[in-house]
Amino acid sequence: MKLRNLILSGALAIASLSVVSAKSHDIVITELTQAGDLQLKPGEYKLKLDGNNAVFTNVETGKSFTTAVKVQHSGTKHDATAVDSTSADGGNKVQSIELGGSDTVLEFGAE
């Protein structure tokens, strides 16, 4: 019985680690915005990192959009999720996104 409890505890610990790594970040897009090869319409999105891909899920529609990113680590933990963008062609172009609660920076359009 103790061995079974130990195995179940270990499985629960492994499952909880995968949930922690799948953390999503809330961002709001206020105008047409280019992020990598995506054109994101205004709205609220949940952003999740999946390997070297950023997955944007529109909160209202539930539709997901994926684009490649370059993942960097700044060495300093970010207090909040922050989007660095520039104005271009009647909209915005995302340069990078700092993920709050981590030292991760997603770079868009970087080769």
N, C-alpha and C positions, 0 to 999 in steps of 0.2 A: 504494500500500500504506500509506503514512503517513497519507493522508487517511482511509482506512478505519479505521485504529487510532485516530485522533483522534475520529472519529464514534462508534466503540464506547466509547471512554473517556468521552465526553460523555454517552452514553446510560446508562452504568453510574453515573456521578455523579448524574444525575437520578433514577434508580431508587433509589439509596441515600438520597437526601434524603426520598423518600416513606416509606421504611422508618423513618427516624429520627422523622418527624412522627407515625407511627402507634404510638408507644411506649405500652405498657400498664402499668398500676399494679396491684399486688396489694393487695387489702383482704380482711379477714375480718369477716363479720357474725355476731355471737354470739346474737342474738335477732331476732324479727320486726322489720323495720325499714322505715319508709317513706322513699323517696328520690324526691322529686317526686311523680309520680302512680303510682309503682311500690310494690308491697309485696314486699320481698326476704326470702326465707327464710334462716335461718342457714346459713352455709357460706362457702367461699372463692370470691372473684370476681376476675376481671381487669377493670379499668376502663380504658376507652379513650375519648378525646374525639373526636367526629366532628362537626365544625362546632359548632353550638350544642346538641348532644345528647351525653349521657353514655350509653355502652353498657356494661352490666354483663354479663359472661359467666360463668356458673356453671362453675367448674373441673371439678366432678364430672360434671355432665350435659351440658355444652357448650351449653346453651341461653342465648341472649342476650336482654336486656331493655333497652329504650331509653326515655329520658325527656329532656325539654327542660331545659336549664340556662342560667344566665346566666354567661358567662365573664368573669372579672375578672383583672387583672394587678396584683399587690401591689407590684411594684418590687423585691421581695426574694426571692432564690432560696430555696426550701424544701428543707431537708435530707432530709426523708422525707415520704411521703404520709401525711396526717393527716385523719381524719374528725371533724367537729364536729357533734355530735348532742345532742338533748334527749330526755328520757323523756316519752312521751305515750301514753295509752290502752293500757297493757300492752305497749308496745314502744318503739322509738326512732324519732325523726324526724330525718333528716339535714338540717342547716342548710347546711353547706358542706363541700367537700373540697379541701384543698391538695394539689397534685400535686408530689411529690418530684422534685427535679432541675430545677424550673422555678419561675417566679413566678406560675403560673396557679392561680386559685381558682375552683372551680365552686360556684355558689350555686343551691340548690334551692328551689323555691317562690317565687323572686323574679320580679316582673313587670316 
